[in-house]
């Protein structure tokens, strides 16, 4: 994906590492703020955004096993379930 943005080749490995660190931090935030609906809404929006980005930039990835559509949809679905569970726990 970073190559598609037109960023210089030498910067791409650093951007990939930065992306990975960002994902790890986002995951840690889920562990720390378990009851945060905002994180789940951000996750749902990000997963849908990345589905669209991959569909535009690399549509051929959608025919492979464990493709971005399946994986991102699964992650968004987990956040939807978590939001429902948070609402259920709040009302009981």
C-alpha positions, -999 to 999 in steps of 0.1 A, spaced: 0 0 0 28 24 9 43 21 -26 9 31 -41 10 64 -22 41 75 -42 63 78 -11 100 73 -18 112 37 -16 137 44 12 109 55 35 86 25 30 103 1 55 100 28 82 64 34 73 56 -3 75 73 -5 109 54 26 120 21 10 108 28 -21 128 36 -1 160 4 18 155 -16 -15 152 1 -28 184 -7 4 203 -43 2 191 -45 -34 203 -31 -24 237 -57 3 240 -84 -24 237 -68 -42 266 -66 -11 288 -99 5 279 -121 -27 277 -153 -8 281 -146 19 255 -173 21 228 -152 48 210 -124 23 203 -149 -2 188 -165 25 166 -130 36 154 -122 -1 147 -154 -6 126 -147 26 106 -111 17 101 -119 -18 89 -145 -5 65 -121 22 52 -93 -4 47 -117 -27 28 -124 2 4 -87 11 1 -77 -24 -8 -106 -28 -32 -94 3 -50 -56 -2 -49 -53 -40 -50 -86 -56 -60 -69 -89 -69 -63 -95 -32 -100 -102 -28 -98 -136 -46 -72 -150 -22 -78 -170 10 -78 -149 42 -83 -118 20 -87 -83 34 -124 -83 30 -129 -115 51 -104 -105 78 -115 -68 81 -152 -78 81 -144 -103 109 -127 -77 129 -155 -52 124 -180 -79 134 -161 -86 166 -164 -49 175 -201 -50 167 -206 -80 190 -185 -63 217 -207 -31 215 -238 -53 218 -223 -70 249 -213 -37 264 -249 -25 259 -263 -57 274 -240 -55 305 -250 -18 309 -287 -27 311 -284 -57 334 
